Amino acid sequence: MTFMIASIFELPGRGLLRPGYAADLVVFDPATVGPCEPEVVHDLPGGEPRLLQRATGIHATIVNGTVLFENGEHTGVYPGRVLRRAVPAAAR
């Protein structure tokens, strides 16, 4: 499922658990995973609002092989970066 999305957006090295690929994972309990009520938070520049959707049953979120969230708490690291798909040579 994730490989198809990574392929559509032309993100090489993502979407599968293979040596050399980015290790982006969510560790969850299928018996307890589920959405919480959405909430509005004001944490954007200028105090602008955004909708936040938390979840239950998620034990860890791992980005590039580094634990980003563990038991609902941010670990203080930022191992990710914004990914953009490749621009075809004809469009440059």
C-alpha positions in Angstrom: 0.0 0.0 0.0 2.7 2.5 0.9 4.9 1.5 -2.0 2.2 2.4 -4.5 1.8 5.9 -3.1 5.6 6.4 -3.0 5.7 5.3 -6.6 2.9 7.6 -7.7 4.7 10.6 -6.1 8.1 9.4 -7.5 9.7 9.1 -4.1 12.5 6.5 -4.6 13.7 4.5 -1.6 10.4 4.8 0.2 7.3 2.6 0.8 9.0 -0.7 1.5 11.0 -2.3 4.3 14.2 -3.0 2.4 17.9 -2.4 3.1 18.9 1.1 1.9 15.3 2.4 2.0 14.1 5.0 4.5 12.6 3.4 7.6 9.4 5.3 8.0 7.1 3.2 10.3 4.1 3.5 12.6 3.9 0.8 15.3 0.4 0.3 16.5 -1.9 -2.2 18.2 -4.6 -3.2 15.7 -7.0 -4.1 18.6 -6.9 -0.5 20.0 -5.9 1.8 17.2 -8.5 4.5 16.4 -9.1 8.2 15.9 -9.6 10.7 18.7 -12.0 13.7 18.3 -10.4 16.4 16.0 -9.3 19.5 17.8 -8.4 23.0 16.7 -4.9 24.1 17.7 -3.3 27.6 17.2 0.4 26.6 16.7 1.1 28.0 13.2 2.9 31.4 12.7 0.7 34.3 13.9 -1.4 31.9 16.0 -3.3 30.7 13.0 -5.5 27.7 13.5 -5.2 24.2 12.1 -7.1 21.0 12.7 -5.3 18.3 14.7 -6.4 14.6 14.6 -4.7 12.4 17.2 -5.1 8.7 17.5 -5.1 6.0 20.2 -3.3 2.7 20.1 -0.2 4.0 18.4 3.0 3.1 20.2 5.7 4.8 18.0 6.2 6.8 14.9 9.6 6.2 13.2 11.0 8.5 10.6 14.2 7.7 8.7 14.9 5.0 11.3 14.7 7.4 14.3 11.8 7.4 16.8 9.9 10.6 16.4 6.9 9.9 18.8 6.8 7.2 21.5 3.7 6.6 23.5 2.2 9.9 22.3 5.2 12.0 23.3 7.5 13.7 20.9 11.1 12.6 21.4 12.6 16.0 20.5 14.2 14.9 17.3 13.4 16.0 13.7 14.9 13.3 11.4 12.6 14.0 8.5 12.7 16.5 5.7 10.2 17.7 3.1 10.2 15.4 0.1 9.4 16.7 -3.4 9.0 14.5 -6.5 11.6 14.7 -9.2 11.0 17.3 -12.0 11.2 15.6 -15.4 14.1 17.0 -17.5 11.6 18.2 -20.2 9.9 20.5 -17.7 13.1 22.2 -16.5 
